[in-house]
Amino acid sequence: MKLHELIALIGEDAARRLMAAYGGEAHYIPKGTAYALAERNRRILADLEAGLSCQQVAIKHRITRRQVMNIKRRHRKN
């Protein structure tokens, strides 16, 4: 990532603090997909608990009914 892209993303002050603390080092920044998926699944389970049908939840979250059922089944196992 180029400096101007970092500044556009987090602002100049934050970019300067980041460079001061970690400048010259290589760091891995996770995409957060596991977190995002877990959050989505929590919202799906909340919708189901609120009384929405699997079909309604699927439409709301733009996934298949089968995916909703799998999330529900996995939650019951835990």
C-alpha positions as a printed NumPy array, in Angstrom:
array([[  0.   ,   0.   ,   0.   ],
       [  1.302,   3.423,  -0.902],
       [  1.459,   6.238,   1.661],
       [ -1.271,   8.306,  -0.008],
       [ -3.587,   5.26 ,   0.035],
       [ -2.926,   4.735,   3.753],
       [ -3.608,   8.409,   4.484],
       [ -6.848,   8.273,   2.481],
       [ -7.912,   5.171,   4.397],
       [ -7.107,   6.098,   8.008],
       [ -6.173,   9.79 ,   7.944],
       [ -2.844,  11.579,   8.137],
       [ -2.466,  11.623,  11.934],
       [ -3.173,   7.901,  12.282],
       [ -0.871,   7.11 ,   9.348],
       [  1.971,   9.062,  10.946],
       [  1.469,   7.297,  14.303],
       [  1.414,   3.938,  12.519],
       [  4.634,   4.759,  10.651],
       [  6.313,   5.953,  13.856],
       [  5.424,   2.767,  15.687],
       [  5.873,   0.177,  12.914],
       [  7.677,   1.895,  10.013],
       [  9.87 ,  -0.483,   8.028],
       [  8.32 ,  -3.627,   9.504],
       [  6.153,  -6.12 ,   7.628],
       [  2.837,  -6.992,   9.27 ],
       [ -0.037,  -9.26 ,   8.317],
       [ -3.442,  -7.591,   8.485],
       [ -6.294, -10.118,   8.43 ],
       [ -9.268,  -9.519,   6.179],
       [-11.696, -10.193,   9.008],
       [-13.779, -12.623,   6.976],
       [-14.187, -15.085,   9.855],
       [-15.389, -12.27 ,  12.102],
       [-17.748, -10.938,   9.44 ],
       [-19.17 , -14.411,   8.845],
       [-19.694, -14.987,  12.569],
       [-21.457, -11.619,  12.848],
       [-23.697, -12.467,   9.889],
       [-24.558, -15.815,  11.452],
       [-25.437, -14.132,  14.768],
       [-27.81 , -11.8  ,  12.912],
       [-29.35 , -14.77 ,  11.099],
       [-29.906, -16.65 ,  14.366],
       [-31.421, -13.534,  15.934],
       [-33.832, -13.223,  13.009],
       [-34.831, -16.866,  13.395],
       [-35.343, -16.4  ,  17.139],
       [-37.475, -13.329,  16.383],
       [-39.832, -15.578,  14.44 ],
       [-38.786, -15.095,  10.82 ],
       [-38.989, -18.194,   8.657],
       [-35.921, -19.737,   7.035],
       [-37.139, -18.432,   3.683],
       [-37.598, -14.889,   5.008],
       [-34.143, -14.942,   6.594],
       [-32.596, -16.269,   3.385],
       [-34.125, -13.457,   1.361],
       [-33.148, -10.822,   3.924],
       [-29.505, -11.948,   4.026],
       [-29.279, -12.883,   0.335],
       [-28.319, -16.477,   0.961],
       [-30.056, -19.768,   0.223],
       [-32.632, -21.363,   2.476],
       [-30.271, -24.348,   2.757],
       [-27.518, -22.071,   4.118],
       [-29.907, -20.736,   6.751],
       [-30.823, -24.272,   7.746],
       [-27.142, -25.258,   7.963],
       [-26.372, -22.26 ,  10.212],
       [-29.338, -23.175,  12.405],
       [-28.234, -26.827,  12.58 ],
       [-24.611, -25.942,  13.432],
       [-25.818, -23.618,  16.173],
       [-27.92 , -26.379,  17.733],
       [-24.882, -28.705,  17.836],
       [-22.894, -26.187,  19.905]])
